[in-house]
Every structure is written in C-alpha cells, then in structure tokens.
Amino acid sequence: MEELLVEAERAQQICLIKPPVKKNTIPIDLKLHNDIRAVERARFAHQVAEKRRLIKQYKMERERQQKLEEQEEIKRLRKELIPKAQLMPYFGRPFVPRRSEKRPTVPREPKFCIPRHKTIRCCRMSCNDMSGPSQLQHLPSSVEKTEALYKNRGLQ
C-alpha cells in the first residue's frame, strides 16, 4: 500500500509540473483549389448566360425586323395590285384556219434487221435439217420469218 501512495505522490508531482508555454498558432489563410475553381466556374457560367441572353435578344430583333419588312411588302403589293379595267379584245376579224404551206412528210418503210449474234440458235438451223413438217409446226411464225429472211440472204 505504501507503494501505491508513493506512486500517487509522484503522479501528482508530475501533473503539477507544467510544460513550457507555446505561443498561440496563427491560422494561415488557405487558398484551396476547389475555391479558386468555384469562382472561375461561376464567372464562366455568368458569361455563358450573358451570351445566350444576347443571342436570344438578337433573334427576337431579327424576327421583328423581318415581320416589319413583310408587312411593308404586303402594303406595297396591295397598292400595286389594285384591280384595273382590262381592254376588250378586238373581235372584228375572226380567226379562220388555213391550210399549211409545208409539204407533208414522206413515210418510209422501217428496217427490221436482227443481227446474226442476237438470233436464237434454233433459228440458225435450216428447214432441211429438221426431220419433217411436224417439227416445223411447233416453231412460232416469227422464227419462220427469220429463217426465210436468212435463206433469202444466203447467210446460213
């Protein structure tokens, strides 16, 4: 128990001894990047708002000018387009149609010619190559005409 008392006295002596007094710290005015950025952003937002306001004002002024010009144009057209009496056409000499003095056109026979490279292969065969009149009947008339044309010209 005595030991406890000795320790208690020592603790009181330690508490009674005060550390050396320090001067009070003076806070430094801090400039945080967030604060600087917030000021710049506010300035930029104000510039953008001002620019938008000027653009809107310019558009309204332009629309107003255009409306005034259209109204003046309408007034001018109404003054110019006042209905006036038209002169009556002269009907003393009625129109009499006459025959044309030009010569009529001379009709020409069309030239139907099928080039050899565009003909159908069955058309190139002669009638003698076919085995009889029964096969000739199944051919359309245009093919027969083409064959006759080729025979006459001697192209086969």
Short mmCIF file of the C-alpha atoms (twelve columns), coordinates in Angstrom:
data_MODEL
# 
_entry.id   MODEL 
# 
loop_
_atom_site.group_PDB 
_atom_site.id 
_atom_site.type_symbol 
_atom_site.label_atom_id 
_atom_site.label_alt_id 
_atom_site.label_comp_id 
_atom_site.label_asym_id 
_atom_site.label_seq_id 
_atom_site.Cartn_x 
_atom_site.Cartn_y 
_atom_site.Cartn_z 
_atom_site.pdbx_PDB_model_num 
ATOM 1   C CA . MET A 1   0.000   0.000   0.000    1 
ATOM 2   C CA . GLU A 2   2.822   2.288   0.656    1 
ATOM 3   C CA . GLU A 3   3.973   1.695   -2.806   1 
ATOM 4   C CA . LEU A 4   0.659   2.898   -4.102   1 
ATOM 5   C CA . LEU A 5   0.924   6.073   -2.078   1 
ATOM 6   C CA . VAL A 6   4.407   6.748   -3.379   1 
ATOM 7   C CA . GLU A 7   3.253   6.310   -6.894   1 
ATOM 8   C CA . ALA A 8   0.273   8.610   -6.319   1 
ATOM 9   C CA . GLU A 9   2.587   11.356  -4.963   1 
ATOM 10  C CA . ARG A 10  4.881   11.036  -7.917   1 
ATOM 11  C CA . ALA A 11  1.891   11.286  -10.281  1 
ATOM 12  C CA . GLN A 12  0.767   14.494  -8.533   1 
ATOM 13  C CA . GLN A 13  4.236   15.959  -8.802   1 
ATOM 14  C CA . ILE A 14  4.346   15.121  -12.490  1 
ATOM 15  C CA . CYS A 15  0.927   16.750  -13.042  1 
ATOM 16  C CA . LEU A 16  1.965   19.856  -11.132  1 
ATOM 17  C CA . ILE A 17  4.917   20.376  -13.415  1 
ATOM 18  C CA . LYS A 18  3.638   22.362  -16.408  1 
ATOM 19  C CA . PRO A 19  5.254   22.086  -19.790  1 
ATOM 20  C CA . PRO A 20  6.768   25.251  -21.259  1 
ATOM 21  C CA . VAL A 21  4.098   27.609  -22.700  1 
ATOM 22  C CA . LYS A 22  3.984   27.844  -26.520  1 
ATOM 23  C CA . LYS A 23  2.740   30.804  -28.451  1 
ATOM 24  C CA . ASN A 24  -0.745  30.511  -29.951  1 
ATOM 25  C CA . THR A 25  -0.630  29.466  -33.600  1 
ATOM 26  C CA . ILE A 26  -1.949  31.945  -36.090  1 
ATOM 27  C CA . PRO A 27  -4.063  30.251  -38.787  1 
ATOM 28  C CA . ILE A 28  -2.842  30.770  -42.346  1 
ATOM 29  C CA . ASP A 29  -5.397  31.868  -44.934  1 
ATOM 30  C CA . LEU A 30  -5.602  28.777  -47.131  1 
ATOM 31  C CA . LYS A 31  -6.428  29.051  -50.810  1 
ATOM 32  C CA . LEU A 32  -7.856  25.719  -51.822  1 
ATOM 33  C CA . HIS A 33  -8.012  24.762  -55.490  1 
ATOM 34  C CA . ASN A 34  -11.740 23.982  -55.089  1 
ATOM 35  C CA . ASP A 35  -12.444 27.564  -54.014  1 
ATOM 36  C CA . ILE A 36  -10.491 29.012  -56.950  1 
ATOM 37  C CA . ARG A 37  -12.221 26.627  -59.372  1 
ATOM 38  C CA . ALA A 38  -15.664 27.535  -57.991  1 
ATOM 39  C CA . VAL A 39  -15.001 31.249  -58.594  1 
ATOM 40  C CA . GLU A 40  -13.798 30.595  -62.165  1 
ATOM 41  C CA . ARG A 41  -16.787 28.353  -62.875  1 
ATOM 42  C CA . ALA A 42  -19.219 30.984  -61.579  1 
ATOM 43  C CA . ARG A 43  -17.580 33.595  -63.828  1 
ATOM 44  C CA . PHE A 44  -17.800 31.236  -66.839  1 
ATOM 45  C CA . ALA A 45  -21.458 30.384  -66.117  1 
ATOM 46  C CA . HIS A 46  -22.217 34.113  -65.983  1 
ATOM 47  C CA . GLN A 47  -20.502 34.663  -69.374  1 
ATOM 48  C CA . VAL A 48  -22.450 31.792  -70.947  1 
ATOM 49  C CA . ALA A 49  -25.746 33.120  -69.578  1 
ATOM 50  C CA . GLU A 50  -24.919 36.603  -70.902  1 
ATOM 51  C CA . LYS A 51  -24.062 35.216  -74.353  1 
ATOM 52  C CA . ARG A 52  -27.310 33.225  -74.508  1 
ATOM 53  C CA . ARG A 53  -29.285 36.305  -73.498  1 
ATOM 54  C CA . LEU A 54  -27.615 38.353  -76.269  1 
ATOM 55  C CA . ILE A 55  -28.300 35.637  -78.866  1 
ATOM 56  C CA . LYS A 56  -31.941 35.435  -77.833  1 
ATOM 57  C CA . GLN A 57  -32.258 39.213  -77.990  1 
ATOM 58  C CA . TYR A 58  -30.618 39.270  -81.435  1 
ATOM 59  C CA . LYS A 59  -33.023 36.604  -82.740  1 
ATOM 60  C CA . MET A 60  -36.050 38.473  -81.422  1 
ATOM 61  C CA . GLU A 61  -34.811 41.705  -83.041  1 
ATOM 62  C CA . ARG A 62  -34.214 39.934  -86.354  1 
ATOM 63  C CA . GLU A 63  -37.711 38.373  -86.287  1 
ATOM 64  C CA . ARG A 64  -39.242 41.756  -85.516  1 
ATOM 65  C CA . GLN A 65  -37.356 43.345  -88.438  1 
ATOM 66  C CA . GLN A 66  -38.455 40.542  -90.770  1 
ATOM 67  C CA . LYS A 67  -42.092 40.982  -89.702  1 
ATOM 68  C CA . LEU A 68  -41.924 44.718  -90.391  1 
ATOM 69  C CA . GLU A 69  -40.389 44.115  -93.832  1 
ATOM 70  C CA . GLU A 70  -43.110 41.587  -94.702  1 
ATOM 71  C CA . GLN A 71  -45.856 43.999  -93.620  1 
ATOM 72  C CA . GLU A 72  -44.338 46.786  -95.739  1 
ATOM 73  C CA . GLU A 73  -44.077 44.407  -98.707  1 
ATOM 74  C CA . ILE A 74  -47.734 43.422  -98.309  1 
ATOM 75  C CA . LYS A 75  -48.776 47.088  -98.185  1 
ATOM 76  C CA . ARG A 76  -46.748 47.863  -101.319 1 
ATOM 77  C CA . LEU A 77  -48.197 44.877  -103.198 1 
ATOM 78  C CA . ARG A 78  -51.738 45.816  -102.248 1 
ATOM 79  C CA . LYS A 79  -51.200 49.306  -103.640 1 
ATOM 80  C CA . GLU A 80  -49.709 47.955  -106.889 1 
ATOM 81  C CA . LEU A 81  -52.246 45.200  -107.427 1 
ATOM 82  C CA . ILE A 82  -55.355 47.348  -107.416 1 
ATOM 83  C CA . PRO A 83  -57.700 45.767  -109.972 1 
ATOM 84  C CA . LYS A 84  -57.879 47.893  -113.105 1 
ATOM 85  C CA . ALA A 85  -60.095 47.543  -116.161 1 
ATOM 86  C CA . GLN A 86  -58.597 45.494  -118.979 1 
ATOM 87  C CA . LEU A 87  -59.011 46.479  -122.616 1 
ATOM 88  C CA . MET A 88  -61.558 44.442  -124.511 1 
ATOM 89  C CA . PRO A 89  -60.006 42.201  -127.191 1 
ATOM 90  C CA . TYR A 90  -60.778 43.109  -130.809 1 
ATOM 91  C CA . PHE A 91  -63.177 40.629  -132.451 1 
ATOM 92  C CA . GLY A 92  -63.563 42.457  -135.784 1 
ATOM 93  C CA . ARG A 93  -61.641 39.784  -137.730 1 
ATOM 94  C CA . PRO A 94  -62.431 36.281  -136.528 1 
ATOM 95  C CA . PHE A 95  -59.772 33.582  -136.819 1 
ATOM 96  C CA . VAL A 96  -60.082 31.495  -139.978 1 
ATOM 97  C CA . PRO A 97  -57.890 28.375  -140.150 1 
ATOM 98  C CA . ARG A 98  -55.838 27.932  -143.357 1 
ATOM 99  C CA . ARG A 99  -54.087 25.010  -144.929 1 
ATOM 100 C CA . SER A 100 -50.405 24.701  -144.146 1 
ATOM 101 C CA . GLU A 101 -47.949 25.579  -146.885 1 
ATOM 102 C CA . LYS A 102 -45.413 22.951  -145.783 1 
ATOM 103 C CA . ARG A 103 -45.028 19.724  -147.751 1 
ATOM 104 C CA . PRO A 104 -46.273 16.590  -145.996 1 
ATOM 105 C CA . THR A 105 -43.716 14.090  -144.749 1 
ATOM 106 C CA . VAL A 106 -42.973 11.050  -146.890 1 
ATOM 107 C CA . PRO A 107 -43.447 7.795   -144.965 1 
ATOM 108 C CA . ARG A 108 -40.609 5.244   -145.102 1 
ATOM 109 C CA . GLU A 109 -40.679 1.531   -144.537 1 
ATOM 110 C CA . PRO A 110 -38.964 0.567   -141.230 1 
ATOM 111 C CA . LYS A 111 -35.807 -1.539  -141.497 1 
ATOM 112 C CA . PHE A 112 -36.214 -4.600  -139.316 1 
ATOM 113 C CA . CYS A 113 -32.925 -6.430  -139.090 1 
ATOM 114 C CA . ILE A 114 -31.880 -8.922  -136.454 1 
ATOM 115 C CA . PRO A 115 -28.098 -9.200  -136.203 1 
ATOM 116 C CA . ARG A 116 -26.720 -12.732 -136.506 1 
ATOM 117 C CA . HIS A 117 -25.225 -12.738 -132.989 1 
ATOM 118 C CA . LYS A 118 -28.652 -11.927 -131.489 1 
ATOM 119 C CA . THR A 119 -30.632 -14.685 -133.218 1 
ATOM 120 C CA . ILE A 120 -31.835 -17.776 -131.407 1 
ATOM 121 C CA . ARG A 121 -29.871 -20.947 -132.108 1 
ATOM 122 C CA . CYS A 122 -32.905 -22.843 -133.364 1 
ATOM 123 C CA . CYS A 123 -33.373 -20.098 -135.974 1 
ATOM 124 C CA . ARG A 124 -29.947 -20.804 -137.486 1 
ATOM 125 C CA . MET A 125 -30.875 -24.393 -138.361 1 
ATOM 126 C CA . SER A 126 -32.262 -24.802 -141.828 1 
ATOM 127 C CA . CYS A 127 -35.655 -26.330 -142.529 1 
ATOM 128 C CA . ASN A 128 -33.954 -29.259 -144.313 1 
ATOM 129 C CA . ASP A 129 -32.162 -30.257 -141.094 1 
ATOM 130 C CA . MET A 130 -35.461 -30.781 -139.322 1 
ATOM 131 C CA . SER A 131 -36.985 -34.213 -139.671 1 
ATOM 132 C CA . GLY A 132 -40.308 -33.191 -141.159 1 
ATOM 133 C CA . PRO A 133 -43.248 -30.833 -141.290 1 
ATOM 134 C CA . SER A 134 -44.422 -31.858 -137.784 1 
ATOM 135 C CA . GLN A 135 -41.431 -30.171 -136.144 1 
ATOM 136 C CA . LEU A 136 -41.857 -27.066 -138.263 1 
ATOM 137 C CA . GLN A 137 -45.349 -26.573 -136.886 1 
ATOM 138 C CA . HIS A 138 -44.184 -26.086 -133.298 1 
ATOM 139 C CA . LEU A 139 -41.992 -23.092 -134.274 1 
ATOM 140 C CA . PRO A 140 -43.592 -19.656 -133.908 1 
ATOM 141 C CA . SER A 141 -44.235 -17.631 -137.025 1 
ATOM 142 C CA . SER A 142 -41.534 -15.054 -136.197 1 
ATOM 143 C CA . VAL A 143 -38.885 -17.785 -136.243 1 
ATOM 144 C CA . GLU A 144 -40.127 -18.976 -139.642 1 
ATOM 145 C CA . LYS A 145 -39.910 -15.450 -140.947 1 
ATOM 146 C CA . THR A 146 -36.383 -15.080 -139.625 1 
ATOM 147 C CA . GLU A 147 -35.325 -18.349 -141.269 1 
ATOM 148 C CA . ALA A 148 -36.822 -17.288 -144.573 1 
ATOM 149 C CA . LEU A 149 -35.029 -13.964 -144.328 1 
ATOM 150 C CA . TYR A 150 -31.714 -15.713 -143.712 1 
ATOM 151 C CA . LYS A 151 -32.303 -18.130 -146.607 1 
ATOM 152 C CA . ASN A 152 -33.006 -15.287 -148.979 1 
ATOM 153 C CA . ARG A 153 -29.851 -13.504 -147.981 1 
ATOM 154 C CA . GLY A 154 -27.769 -16.649 -148.060 1 
ATOM 155 C CA . LEU A 155 -26.463 -16.274 -144.524 1 
ATOM 156 C CA . GLN A 156 -26.970 -19.858 -143.368 1 
# 
